Amino acid sequence: MGKDFVLLAAERKAVPKLQDSRTIKKIANVDHHIFVSYAGLIADSRSLIDYVRLECQSYRYSLDTIPSVEYVAKQVALRQQE
């Protein structure tokens, strides 16, 4: 174990017959150094992930530096409180 990383794990549940198992991923890449794991409704999660990706891109463009994990977490919390 090291100080510079976090390990995320997600359980794969049984997939309905009409759904492709390769389309269900419980861990998503938000930025080059930030990944998220989610549970619950996939559509809600994808919407939030798309929002956070846009926030990270905007942060990079405006400030010319990578967003901190704290900044991203605050953006997720603010979006959830709307």
C-alpha positions in Angstrom: 0.0 0.0 0.0 1.1 3.5 -0.6 0.1 7.1 0.3 -0.7 8.3 -3.2 -3.6 6.2 -4.3 -7.0 4.7 -3.3 -8.3 1.4 -4.4 -12.0 1.3 -5.7 -13.8 -2.0 -6.1 -17.3 -2.6 -7.4 -19.5 -5.7 -7.5 -21.1 -6.8 -10.8 -24.6 -7.9 -10.4 -26.6 -10.2 -12.7 -27.4 -8.5 -16.0 -30.9 -8.8 -17.6 -31.0 -10.9 -20.8 -31.6 -7.9 -23.0 -28.8 -5.8 -21.7 -25.2 -6.0 -22.8 -23.0 -6.7 -19.7 -20.1 -4.6 -21.2 -22.3 -1.4 -20.9 -22.6 -1.6 -17.1 -19.6 -0.1 -15.4 -19.8 1.0 -11.7 -16.5 2.9 -11.8 -16.1 6.0 -14.0 -13.2 8.2 -14.9 -14.0 11.8 -14.1 -10.6 13.4 -14.7 -7.1 12.1 -15.3 -6.5 11.6 -11.6 -10.1 11.2 -10.3 -12.4 8.1 -10.5 -15.8 7.7 -8.9 -17.8 4.6 -8.0 -21.6 4.7 -7.8 -24.6 2.7 -6.8 -28.3 3.1 -7.6 -29.9 4.4 -10.8 -27.5 4.4 -13.7 -29.1 7.4 -15.5 -28.8 9.6 -12.4 -25.2 8.6 -11.9 -24.3 9.2 -15.6 -25.9 12.6 -15.4 -23.9 13.6 -12.3 -20.7 12.2 -13.8 -21.2 14.2 -17.0 -21.7 17.3 -14.9 -18.5 16.7 -12.9 -16.5 16.0 -16.0 -17.7 19.3 -17.4 -16.7 21.1 -14.2 -13.2 19.5 -14.3 -12.8 20.7 -17.9 -13.9 24.2 -17.0 -11.6 24.3 -14.1 -8.6 23.2 -16.2 -9.5 25.7 -18.9 -10.0 28.6 -16.5 -7.1 28.1 -14.1 -4.7 26.0 -16.2 -4.2 23.4 -13.4 -5.8 20.2 -12.4 -8.8 20.3 -10.0 -8.3 19.0 -6.5 -10.3 16.1 -5.2 -11.7 18.5 -2.6 -13.0 20.8 -5.3 -14.6 18.0 -7.2 -16.3 16.6 -4.1 -17.7 20.1 -3.3 -19.1 20.4 -6.8 -20.8 17.0 -6.4 -22.2 18.0 -3.1 -23.5 21.3 -4.4 -25.1 19.6 -7.4 -26.8 17.1 -5.1 -28.2 19.9 -2.9 -30.0 21.7 -5.8 
